[in-house]
Amino acid sequence: MTRADLTKMTRIEVIVSGTDAPDVRRLIEHSGATGYTTISGVSGLGHNGYHQGGLLFNEQDTLALLITVIPDHRADALIAGLRPLLENTSGVMFVTDTYVSRPDYFT
């Protein structure tokens, strides 16, 4: 199998505080995405300093990474919905082209 045999889509990754993760999940669901992956307890260094990944008291006290893959024609609406949320919180969004072998899983 080569890349020519794959279907181009858009991968969107969002890192936000645990308290903002439910809002991101809702936006992903309303965008028509068929699923997403959430990784809790993400750690790293950024503009707001170092964030420890271990759970202190609950999931809201940590960072979460949410990942979804959607068809290109749905990506702009999801990005437009996420931008206002990220303007008011300490979060980051990564958008990349990706290729999938099973496009029916994402449509």
Disulfide bonds with the S-S distance in Angstrom:
none
